[in-house]
Amino acid sequence: MSLIPVSAPARMDGKIAFVTGAAGGIGRATTLALAEAGATVIATDIAETAAFDHPAVSYRRYDVTSREETDALVADIRSEHGRIDALILCAGTISHRPLGESTDEEWRAILDVNLMGVVNPVRAVFPVMAEQGMGKMVALGSIAAKIGGVASGPSYVAAKSAVHGLMKWVAKAGAPQGVYASIIAPGPVETPMWETVTQRAAPSANGNVPLGRFGQPEDIAQAILFLCSPASNWITGTVLDVNGGMLMD
């Protein structure tokens, strides 16, 4: 078993971080938070280009649903930087359709991005981190996976529930090799993806959210930074609820 160091301040100096879904609200905020904390960040997304005004961030177009692209990208990162210290999985998409109206195409699309978009990077990066004897993975789950949905449909809830289970498996299997895995379960966060949620059936910021407002991307990014950093060296397999008190577990 790797000798796990004692927890230390939440800095990422000299660390190499790989972020998926980096062009979105939470992914972008996370990329910048990691860079500000000292990490070199490889930011990726399906978009052809994305601008990050930080010298420690480089952008690569990448499709998380492709195992071939995943393996090639991980090989490139390892060749260029020698290691991968943090994997942050922010790529996602959402559906609101009720079960009876859902289609096979919708289920495949949601599962492809939200579940396989986690599976592909995790299985490519896991052996890299295991060989290093240290590495941290953080996946975006959802409060929806814990309470059966907020305003999202069943395909989204199912995919995020699977992500929670997968990351717990990785945490248990990876612990002897120094590979950490945790989940952030946000409540409603004001991002472009969630605009349709807040327009539909999102909880009242003055009612169901005790802290009185919806989340902002930075709220989630700082929690991710904590789980990627040495500040969390005795935490793995956890689901960290970041939801303004909407769910008290």
GITA-V844248 format. One record per backbone hydrogen bond with DSSP energy under -0.5 kcal/mol. CO is the residue of the C=O (numbers start at 1). NH is the residue of the N-H. Records with the same first field share a line. If there is no record, write none. Layout:
CO: NH ; NH
This chain:
2: 4
9: 11
11: 230
12: 15
15: 17 ; 40
16: 85 ; 86
17: 19 ; 42
18: 88
19: 44
20: 90
21: 24
24: 28
25: 29
26: 30
27: 31
28: 32
29: 33
30: 34
31: 35
32: 36
33: 37
34: 39
35: 38
37: 12
38: 14
39: 41
40: 17
41: 43 ; 58
42: 19
43: 60
44: 22
45: 62
52: 54
54: 57
56: 41
58: 43
60: 45
62: 64
63: 66
65: 67
66: 70
67: 71
68: 72
69: 73
70: 74
71: 75
72: 76
73: 77
74: 78
75: 79
76: 80
77: 81 ; 82
78: 82
85: 136
86: 18
87: 89 ; 138
88: 20 ; 90
89: 140
95: 153
97: 154
98: 101 ; 102
99: 102
103: 107
104: 108
105: 109
106: 110
107: 111
108: 112
109: 113
110: 114
111: 115 ; 116
112: 117
115: 118 ; 119
116: 120
118: 122
119: 123
120: 124
121: 125
122: 126
123: 127
125: 129
126: 130
127: 131
128: 132
129: 133 ; 134
135: 180
136: 87
137: 182
138: 89
139: 141 ; 184
142: 145
143: 146 ; 147
144: 148 ; 149
153: 157
154: 158
155: 159
156: 160
157: 161
158: 162
159: 163
160: 164
161: 165
162: 166
163: 167
164: 168
165: 169
166: 170
167: 171
168: 172
169: 173
170: 174
171: 175
174: 177 ; 179
175: 178
176: 2
178: 135 ; 180
180: 137
181: 237
182: 139
183: 185 ; 240
184: 141 ; 186
185: 242
186: 143
188: 215
189: 191
191: 194
192: 195
194: 198
195: 199
196: 200
197: 200 ; 201 ; 202
204: 207 ; 208 ; 209
208: 210
209: 212
215: 190
216: 219 ; 220
217: 221
218: 222
219: 223
220: 224
221: 225
222: 226
223: 227
224: 228
225: 229
229: 232
230: 8 ; 233
232: 235
238: 183 ; 240
239: 241
240: 185 ; 242
242: 187
243: 246
244: 211
247: 249
